[in-house]
Amino acid sequence: MSEEITGILEKVHQILEYGDICDHCLGRLFAKRSFGLTNVERGHALRVAHALAYNIPFSEYEEGTCWVCNDLFLQIPYWAEKAAEAAEGIEYETFVIGTRVPPMMTESEEMLWSDLHLENPEPLKSEMNREVGKAVAALTGKRGDPKNPELTIVLNIADDCTELQIASLYFYGRYLKHVRGIPQTHWDCRACRGKGCELCNFTGKQYPTSVEEEIAKVPVEIFQADAGILHGAGREDIDALCYGTGRPFVMEMANPKIRTADLRELEEAINKSAMPEVEVRLESWSNKKTVEMLKSHKGHKTYRILVSVDDRISLENVQNAVSKLNGAWIAQRTPNRVSHRRADLVRKRQVIGIQVLGIENGLYRLEVVGDSGLYIKELISGDEGRTSPSLSEILAAPAKVTELDVVQVDGLSNT
């Protein structure tokens, strides 16, 4: 034990020979030694022990002379007030402090770590984050939470300013799409790529609106957010309806200055604005983890489609062909219609169930339950042989989907 203590005091002696250093910085270089001490208390104790061990006059640290931090820690009240002022007007309950340290300070402390082979130092920015965080909590009554902060306040020491990063707000529900011809999310104009041109009436959009825009319009205003981003459990074609139980989605509010609202009132406000095109059924508040789960979720989907086939083919033949697809595994090469934006791969998906519901105006009404990712239009048409087996292949005659509606999409069990 005495050799270890002697080694520590020798390192303290070497550190002090570099120049004046404050108790914060001295203590931080031995941050993992002992418990229940702040770095400033640890640094002062080391300074006293060094004077005793070397039998030299003890002198307190003289403020304004620290060559490592330039007495940054004397400015904790200043930075705490600056952070609290920056957060005014933003609704939050949890926060975390981050510090952008000037390069010279970082280089100074890292030089000490390297030269003296220090094993357990704490970075300057870590102590700054902690100490300013405690001061901000005392000023605002908010709770520091580094794991789940609603607001991140970054202290930019060199530029004497703060930067705010507001955590996104999320809510989960299902949407119903009552009209054809609108995409799930915003599409940039193909001609101008979003810049605005005569073809898009200078809107920058390929379509006048989208499910995303209709749902996000009201929440963006309520939460004073920069934008609304829709994360859906898959997507329906532009010409498809989505009804029945609706499609699960999470709506993300980017940089919201307000975080609280009544979910039922929010649902009513969205539907008042978005109907008759889109309707929502909100279920719960959500989070980023749910978005990730939703994107990877492989739930089954149920469709109702109208199919045209050659008039010479009988109902019995169609029913027999459909029965051969029931439970079948389908090999689907990326369809021609999406090959410009999807990798050219062969994917295997299962038809969980398929049946003929009836005939409407000479068209066959089918209900299909399939794996997530099963291309329904190609299951019927065969897509020039890229999907096999297909209804067209089994019938040995052309078959085509003329209308497609999404009836049910399996959601997440826990949101």
Buried (B, 14 or more C-beta within 10 A) or exposed (E): EEEEEEEBBBBBEEBBEBEBBBBBBBBBBBBEBEEEBBBBEBBBBBBEBBBEBEEEEEEEBEEEEBBBBBBBBBBBEEBBBBBBEBBEEBBBEBBBBBBBBBEEBBEBBEEBBEEBEBEEBBBBBBBBBBBBBBBBBEBBEBEBBBEEBBBBBBBBBEEEEBEBEBBBBBBBBBBBBBEBEBBBEBBEBEEBEBEBBEEBEEBBBBBEBBBBBBBBBBBBEBBBBEEBBBBBBBBBBBEBBBBBBBBBBBBBBBBBBBBEBEBEEBBBBBBEBBEEBBBBEBBBBBBEEBBEBBEEBEBBBBBBBBBBBEEEBEEEBBEEBBBBBEEBEBEBBBBEEEEEEEEEEEBEBBBBBBBBEEEEEEBBBBBBBBBBEBBBBBBBBBBEEBBBBBBBBBBEBBBBBEBBBBBBBBBBEEB
